[in-house]
Amino acid sequence: MFKILWAKLKEAFASVLPITLIVIAVSFTPFVTLSLKELLTFSISAIFLIFGIGLFNLGADLAMTPMGEQVGSGLTRSKSLSILLSVCFVMGVLITVAEPDLSVLAGQVENAVSPTLLIAVVGIGVGFFLLVSILKIVFKKDLSLILMFFYMALFMLGTLMLIFGKEMFLPLAFDSGGVTTGPITVPFIMALGVGVAGAIGGRGANENSFGLISLCSVGPILALMSLILFSKGDLKFELSTSTYSIDASLGSNFLPTVINVAKEVGIALGLIVIFFMLLQIIVLKLSKQKLSQIAIGIIYTFIGLVVFLTAVTVGFMPIGFKLGAELAEFPKLLIVSGFIVGMVVVLAEPAVHVLNKQVEEITGGLVTKRAMLIALSIGVGISIGLSMLRIIYGFSLMYYLIPGYFISLGLALLVPKLYTAIAFDSGGVASGPLTSSFILPLAIGACAQTYAESSAVLNYAFGIVAMVAMTPLITIQVLGFRAIATAIIKERIAMKRILDADDEQIIDFM
């Protein structure tokens, strides 16, 4: 076990080191001024972040992934579609409530929307679309067509929000889809898909197992848009800069911060464990050895998430806000910095490594972890750079999202279906805890410095999570084109060798 943990910690170190070095390097430039206290807090937080990611990834391997696979395969073998769908709906709601990314986002808009109401609505959206995802696997429907239908519905609701003057909340609605697919959700949902697809079997079972994350990202957007459209009265937003103060979680505030994080993670994981144990008693009947492994994994997951989220809250969120505020004085540097930070921050997202590992295993190495990381890094870097450009010039998020999604849906008709499913899943995974707790504060800081009105923050800073979720859809599908071209070239080389060998045999015979 220690060797596995050590390997996870080394992987986490390689992930967190780039963003840490960039922030420290920027602090020594004349453009950004960080105090010794801020630098030390950030550096120590980075160390704890490494331990948090390492412990979480080990816990995901031991608990969350096996739990998802066992639930998916066990319920599918029961041959009761109604039970399978009911359980998946409940699990969808529970894992969304457990998702730390959503809590971070809800806490940053509590002046406009009740965090409890936002989390509940988003949870119902995920639960319903997890149900849709299972139906897609059971009846082996084309993911591209399903996504097209729901994205058309999504943009119709977006148009209605524009007509009724509620466009200010469009970025928040799109962000809600990105934050729901984080470190707790991704391992469980992906493994659930693998378990259901494996139990059903048939041709294309591996391909059929992907796509759940992408569909579960659409549900919250539609649910929150509907809530905002039918809400009465004027929705207002006020920015509280004290939320991003580095002293808010230090000194006497540190222990309450840790306790609060531990409480949230404990309740969230507890709900999942209780429901899983009910399924174990009624349906699954797993061995004691398997249950012991899952129990140990849950402990690692809990400790890892508490350490990770505490480090993010204490060191990364305040520093992200301050960097954004100071870089806003230099617009070109803000865009370049956004691109660079976006490229490296995705490496520190825990769920990205879970997805990449599962993709490499299921595709038999056809899609490597390295190729996935490069494609995701480029996509996220571009999305952050474009988001900073939007903050500077102050235009609608829809100018990016409409053409971006049309391009990605168009590509879905041309590339192999496996790449489409992986691409749309990658979009949700890329927008994890660091996006909502470092990149979003970076954008909020830049926006608060650029505009005097708080409403501008909701309009132009929010939406950055949605951008992070969108651009990988294009870059991963472009990776699919590259794979096709490589396969064709290899096939032609092989054919040429066969033909050359035949020619040599003919010459020898003559």
C-alpha positions in Angstrom: 0.0 0.0 0.0 2.8 2.4 0.9 4.4 1.9 -2.6 1.1 2.8 -4.3 0.7 5.8 -2.0 4.2 7.0 -2.8 3.5 6.7 -6.5 0.3 8.7 -6.1 2.2 11.4 -4.1 4.9 11.7 -6.8 2.2 12.1 -9.4 0.5 14.7 -7.3 3.9 16.5 -6.8 4.4 16.7 -10.6 0.9 18.0 -11.0 1.0 20.8 -8.4 4.6 21.9 -8.9 4.0 23.9 -12.1 1.2 26.1 -10.8 3.1 26.7 -7.5 6.3 27.8 -9.3 4.3 30.1 -11.7 2.6 31.9 -8.8 5.9 32.2 -6.9 7.7 33.5 -10.0 5.0 36.0 -10.7 5.3 37.3 -7.2 8.8 38.4 -7.8 7.8 40.5 -10.9 7.0 44.2 -10.7 3.4 43.4 -11.8 2.3 41.5 -8.6 3.2 42.1 -5.0 2.6 39.2 -2.6 3.7 39.6 1.1 5.9 37.1 2.8 2.8 35.9 4.8 0.9 35.3 1.5 3.8 33.5 -0.1 4.4 31.2 2.9 0.7 30.5 3.2 0.4 29.6 -0.5 3.6 27.5 -0.5 2.5 25.5 2.6 -1.0 25.1 1.1 0.7 23.7 -2.1 2.5 21.0 0.0 -0.8 20.0 1.7 -2.5 20.0 -1.7 0.0 17.4 -2.9 -0.8 15.1 0.1 -4.5 15.7 -0.4 -4.5 14.8 -4.1 -2.3 11.7 -3.5 -4.5 10.4 -0.7 -7.7 11.1 -2.7 -6.5 9.4 -5.8 -5.6 6.3 -3.7 -9.0 6.4 -2.1 -10.7 6.8 -5.4 -9.0 3.6 -6.7 -9.9 1.7 -3.5 -13.4 2.9 -2.9 -15.2 5.2 -5.3 -14.4 3.4 -8.5 -15.2 -0.1 -7.1 -18.4 1.2 -5.6 -19.6 2.6 -8.9 -18.7 -0.6 -10.8 -20.4 -2.8 -8.2 -23.6 -0.7 -8.2 -23.7 -0.6 -12.0 -23.0 -4.3 -12.6 -25.0 -5.6 -9.6 -28.2 -3.7 -10.3 -28.0 -4.4 -14.0 -27.7 -8.2 -13.4 -30.9 -7.9 -11.2 -32.7 -7.3 -14.5 -35.0 -4.7 -13.0 -34.8 -1.5 -15.0 -37.0 0.4 -12.6 -34.8 -0.4 -9.6 -31.6 0.5 -11.6 -33.1 3.8 -12.6 -34.4 4.7 -9.1 -31.1 3.9 -7.5 -29.2 5.9 -10.1 -31.4 8.9 -9.6 -30.9 8.8 -5.8 -27.1 8.3 -6.2 -27.0 11.2 -8.7 -28.6 13.5 -6.2 -26.4 12.3 -3.3 -23.0 12.5 -5.1 -23.9 16.0 -6.3 -24.7 17.2 -2.7 -21.3 15.6 -1.8 -19.4 17.5 -4.5 -17.1 20.1 -3.0 -16.9 22.1 -6.2 -20.6 22.9 -6.0 -20.3 24.1 -2.4 -17.4 26.4 -3.4 -19.5 27.9 -6.2 -22.6 28.2 -4.1 -20.7 30.0 -1.4 -19.5 32.6 -3.9 -23.0 33.5 -5.0 -24.9 33.3 -1.7 -25.9 36.9 -1.9 -27.9 36.2 -5.1 -29.1 32.6 -4.7 -29.6 30.5 -1.6 -26.7 27.9 -1.5 -29.1 25.2 -0.2 -31.6 25.9 -3.0 -28.9 26.0 -5.7 -27.4 22.7 -4.5 -30.8 21.0 -4.3 -31.8 22.1 -7.8 -28.4 21.1 -9.3 -28.6 17.8 -7.5 -32.0 17.0 -9.0 -30.7 18.0 -12.4 -27.8 15.6 -12.1 -30.0 12.8 -10.8 -32.4 13.1 -13.7 -29.7 13.1 -16.3 -27.9 10.2 -14.7 -31.1 8.4 -15.2 -31.1 9.5 -18.9 -27.5 8.3 -19.2 -28.3 4.8 -17.9 -31.2 4.6 -20.4 -28.7 5.6 -23.1 -26.4 2.7 -22.1 -29.2 0.1 -21.7 -30.8 0.9 -25.1 -27.4 1.7 -26.8 -28.5 5.1 -28.2 -26.1 7.5 -30.0 -24.6 10.0 -27.5 -24.1 12.6 -30.2 -27.8 12.8 -31.1 -28.8 13.0 -27.4 -26.4 15.8 -26.7 -27.6 17.7 -29.7 -31.2 17.5 -28.6 -30.4 18.7 -25.0 -28.0 21.4 -26.1 -30.7 22.8 -28.4 -33.1 22.8 -25.5 -30.4 24.5 -23.4 -29.8 27.3 -25.9 -33.6 27.8 -26.2 -33.8 28.4 -22.5 -30.8 30.7 -22.7 -32.7 32.7 -25.3 -35.7 33.0 -23.1 -33.4 34.3 -20.3 -32.2 37.0 -22.6 -35.8 37.9 -23.6 -36.9 38.2 -20.0 -33.9 40.2 -18.9 -32.2 37.6 -16.8 -29.1 37.2 -18.9 -26.9 38.2 -15.9 -27.4 34.7 -14.5 -26.5 32.8 -17.7 -22.8 32.4 -16.8 -23.8 31.1 -13.3 -26.1 28.5 -14.9 -23.4 27.3 -17.3 -20.9 27.2 -14.5 -23.2 24.9 -12.5 -22.8 22.3 -15.1 -19.0 22.4 -14.9 -18.7 22.2 -11.1 -20.9 19.1 -10.6 -18.3 16.8 -12.2 -15.5 16.9 -9.7 -13.4 14.6 -7.5 -16.3 12.6 -5.9 -18.6 12.5 -8.9 -16.2 11.5 -11.7 -14.8 8.2 -10.2 -18.2 7.0 -9.2 -20.2 8.0 -12.4 -17.5 6.7 -14.8 -17.2 3.4 -12.9 -21.0 3.2 -12.8 -21.1 3.5 -16.6 -18.4 0.8 -17.0 -20.3 -1.5 -14.6 -23.6 -1.1 -16.4 -22.1 -1.3 -19.9 -20.0 -4.4 -18.9 -23.0 -6.2 -17.5 -25.0 -5.5 -20.6 -22.1 -6.5 -22.9 -22.4 -6.6 -26.7 -20.4 -4.7 -29.3 -19.1 -1.3 -28.4 -19.4 -1.9 -24.6 -16.3 0.2 -23.9 -17.5 3.1 -26.1 -21.0 2.8 -24.5 -19.6 3.3 -21.0 -18.5 6.9 -21.7 -20.8 9.9 -21.9 -22.4 9.8 -18.5 -20.3 12.8 -17.2 -21.2 14.9 -20.3 -24.9 14.3 -19.9 -24.8 14.9 -16.1 -23.2 18.2 -16.9 -26.1 19.3 -19.0 -28.8 18.6 -16.3 -27.7 21.2 -13.8 -27.6 23.9 -16.5 -31.2 23.2 -17.6 -32.4 22.9 -14.0 -30.9 26.2 -12.9 -32.0 28.0 -16.0 -35.6 26.8 -15.3 -35.3 28.0 -11.7 -34.1 31.4 -12.7 -36.7 31.8 -15.4 -39.7 31.0 -13.1 -38.4 32.9 -10.1 -40.3 36.0 -9.1 -38.8 39.3 -8.3 -35.4 40.8 -9.1 -32.4 38.7 -8.5 -29.4 40.7 -7.3 -25.8 40.0 -6.6 -23.3 41.7 -4.2 -19.6 40.9 -4.2 -18.1 40.3 -0.7 -14.4 40.8 -1.0 -13.9 39.6 2.6 -14.5 36.0 1.3 -11.2 36.2 -0.5 -9.2 37.7 2.4 -6.2 35.5 3.3 -6.9 36.2 7.0 -10.4 34.8 6.7 -9.0 31.2 7.2 -5.8 31.9 9.2 -5.1 32.3 12.9 -8.1 31.7 15.1 -10.2 31.1 11.9 -8.1 28.1 10.8 -9.5 25.4 13.0 -13.1 26.4 12.3 -12.3 26.3 8.6 -10.9 22.7 8.9 -13.8 21.6 11.0 -16.3 23.1 8.5 -14.6 21.4 5.6 -14.4 18.1 7.4 -18.1 18.4 8.3 -19.2 19.0 4.7 -17.1 16.2 3.4 -18.1 13.8 6.2 -21.8 14.4 5.6 -21.5 14.1 1.9 -19.5 10.9 1.9 -21.6 9.6 4.8 -24.8 9.8 2.7 -23.2 7.9 -0.1 -21.8 5.2 2.2 -25.2 4.7 4.0 -27.0 4.3 0.7 -24.3 1.9 -0.6 -24.6 -0.2 2.5 -28.4 -0.5 2.0 -27.7 -1.7 -1.6 -25.1 -4.1 -0.2 -27.7 -5.6 2.2 -30.5 -5.8 -0.4 -28.8 -6.5 -3.7 -25.0 -6.5 -3.9 -23.9 -9.0 -1.3 -20.1 -8.2 -1.6 -17.5 -10.2 0.2 -16.0 -8.9 3.5 -12.6 -8.5 1.8 -14.2 -6.2 -0.8 -16.0 -4.2 1.8 -12.8 -3.8 3.9 -11.0 -2.5 0.8 -13.8 0.0 0.1 -13.9 1.1 3.8 -10.1 1.8 3.8 -10.6 3.7 0.5 -13.4 5.8 2.0 -11.0 6.8 4.9 -8.3 7.8 2.4 -10.9 9.7 0.3 -12.2 11.6 3.3 -8.7 12.6 4.6 -7.5 13.5 1.1 -10.5 15.7 0.4 -10.4 17.5 3.7 -6.6 18.2 3.3 -7.2 19.2 -0.4 -10.1 21.5 0.2 -8.6 23.1 3.3 -5.4 23.9 1.3 -7.5 25.4 -1.5 -9.6 27.5 0.8 -6.7 28.8 2.9 -4.1 29.4 0.3 -5.3 29.2 -3.3 -8.6 31.1 -3.3 -7.3 34.3 -1.6 -4.1 34.3 -3.8 -6.1 33.7 -6.9 -8.3 36.7 -6.2 -5.3 39.0 -5.5 -3.4 37.8 -8.6 -6.4 38.6 -10.7 -6.9 42.1 -9.2 -3.3 43.1 -9.7 -2.8 41.6 -13.2 -6.0 43.4 -14.3 -3.8 46.6 -14.4 -2.0 45.0 -17.3 -4.6 43.5 -19.7 -2.2 41.8 -22.1 -0.3 40.2 -19.3 -3.6 39.1 -17.8 -4.5 37.2 -21.0 -1.1 35.6 -21.3 -1.1 34.7 -17.6 -4.6 33.2 -17.9 -3.4 31.0 -20.7 -0.3 29.7 -18.9 -2.1 29.2 -15.6 -5.0 27.4 -17.4 -2.5 25.0 -19.0 -0.9 23.9 -15.8 -3.8 24.1 -13.3 -5.7 21.2 -15.0 -2.7 19.0 -14.1 -3.6 19.4 -10.4 -7.3 18.4 -10.8 -7.8 15.0 -9.1 -10.6 13.9 -11.3 -8.5 14.4 -14.5 -6.1 11.7 -13.4 -9.0 9.3 -12.6 -10.5 9.9 -16.1 -7.1 9.6 -17.9 -6.3 6.4 -16.3 -9.7 4.9 -17.0 -9.6 6.1 -20.7 -6.1 4.5 -21.2 -7.3 1.2 -19.7 -10.6 1.0 -21.6 -9.1 2.0 -24.9 -6.2 -0.4 -24.5 -3.6 2.4 -24.7 -5.1 3.8 -28.0 -5.7 7.1 -26.1 -2.7 7.5 -23.7 -2.7 9.5 -20.5 0.0 11.8 -21.9 -2.0 12.6 -25.1 -5.1 13.3 -23.0 -3.2 15.6 -20.6 -1.6 17.6 -23.4 -5.0 18.0 -25.2 -6.7 19.0 -21.9 -4.0 21.5 -21.0 -4.1 23.3 -24.3 -7.9 23.4 -24.2 -8.1 24.8 -20.7 -5.3 27.3 -21.4 -7.2 28.6 -24.4 -10.4 28.8 -22.4 -8.9 30.9 -19.5 -7.1 33.2 -22.0 -10.4 33.8 -23.8 -12.2 34.4 -20.5 -9.7 37.1 -19.5 -10.2 38.7 -22.9 -14.0 38.7 -22.2 -13.4 40.4 -18.8 -11.3 43.2 -20.4 -13.8 44.0 -23.2 -17.0 43.0 -21.4 -19.1 41.0 -23.9 -21.6 38.2 -23.5 -20.5 34.6 -22.7 -22.8 33.4 -25.5 -20.4 34.8 -28.1 -18.1 32.0 -27.1 -20.5 29.2 -26.1 -22.8 29.2 -29.1 -20.0 28.8 -31.8 -18.0 26.6 -29.4 -20.7 24.1 -28.9 -21.8 24.1 -32.5 -18.2 23.3 -33.5 -17.9 20.5 -30.9 -21.3 19.0 -31.9 -20.3 19.3 -35.6 -17.1 17.4 -34.9 -19.1 14.8 -33.1 -20.6 13.8 -36.4 -17.2 13.2 -38.0 -14.9 11.6 -35.4 -15.3 8.1 -34.0 -18.0 7.9 -31.3 -15.5 6.9 -28.7 -13.6 10.2 -29.0 -16.9 12.2 -28.8 -17.9 10.4 -25.6 -14.4 10.9 -24.1 -14.3 14.6 -25.2 -17.6 15.5 -23.6 -16.7 13.6 -20.4 -13.3 15.5 -20.4 -15.0 18.8 -20.5 -16.8 18.2 -17.3 -13.8 16.7 -15.6 -11.4 19.5 -16.5 -13.5 22.0 -14.5 -12.8 20.7 -11.0 -12.1 22.1 -7.5 -9.1 24.3 -8.6 -11.2 25.8 -11.3 -13.9 27.0 -8.9 -11.5 27.9 -6.1 -8.5 29.3 -7.9 -9.4 30.2 -11.5 -12.8 31.6 -10.7 -11.4 33.9 -7.9 -8.7 34.9 -10.3 -11.4 36.1 -12.7 -13.5 37.6 -9.9 -10.4 39.6 -8.7 -9.7 40.9 -12.3 -13.4 41.8 -12.8 -13.7 43.5 -9.4 -10.7 45.6 -10.3 -12.0 46.5 -13.8 -15.6 47.2 -13.0 -17.2 49.2 -10.2 -20.6 47.3 -10.3 -21.0 43.9 -8.6 -23.3 42.8 -11.3 -20.4 43.0 -13.8 -18.7 40.2 -11.7 -21.6 37.9 -12.2 -21.8 38.8 -15.9 -18.1 38.6 -16.9 -16.1 36.7 -14.2 -18.6 33.8 -13.9 -18.8 31.7 -17.0 -15.1 30.8 -16.8 -15.9 27.3 -15.4 -18.2 26.8 -18.4 -15.4 27.9 -20.8 -13.0 25.4 -19.1 -15.7 22.7 -19.6 -16.2 23.6 -23.3 -12.8 23.9 -25.0 -11.6 20.3 -24.2 -14.6 19.1 -26.3 -12.9 20.5 -29.3 -9.3 19.6 -28.5 -10.0 16.0 -27.6 -12.0 15.5 -30.8 -9.2 17.0 -32.8 -7.1 14.3 -31.1 -9.5 11.8 -32.6 -8.7 13.1 -36.1 -5.0 12.7 -35.3 -5.6 9.1 -34.2 -7.6 8.3 -37.4 -4.8 9.8 -39.5 -2.1 7.8 -37.7 -4.1 4.6 -38.0 -4.5 5.2 -41.8 -0.8 5.9 -42.3 0.2 2.8 -40.3 -2.2 0.7 -42.4 -0.8 2.1 -45.6 2.8 1.5 -44.5 1.9 -2.1 -43.5 0.2 -2.6 -46.9 3.2 -1.2 -48.7 5.5 -3.6 -46.8 3.3 -6.5 -47.8 3.4 -5.4 -51.5 7.1 -4.8 -51.4 7.6 -8.3 -50.0 5.5 -9.8 -52.7 7.5 -7.9 -55.4 10.7 -9.3 -53.9 9.4 -12.8 -54.0 8.4 -12.4 -57.6 11.8 -11.1 -58.5 13.5 -14.0 -56.7 11.2 -16.5 -58.5 12.1 -15.0 -61.9 
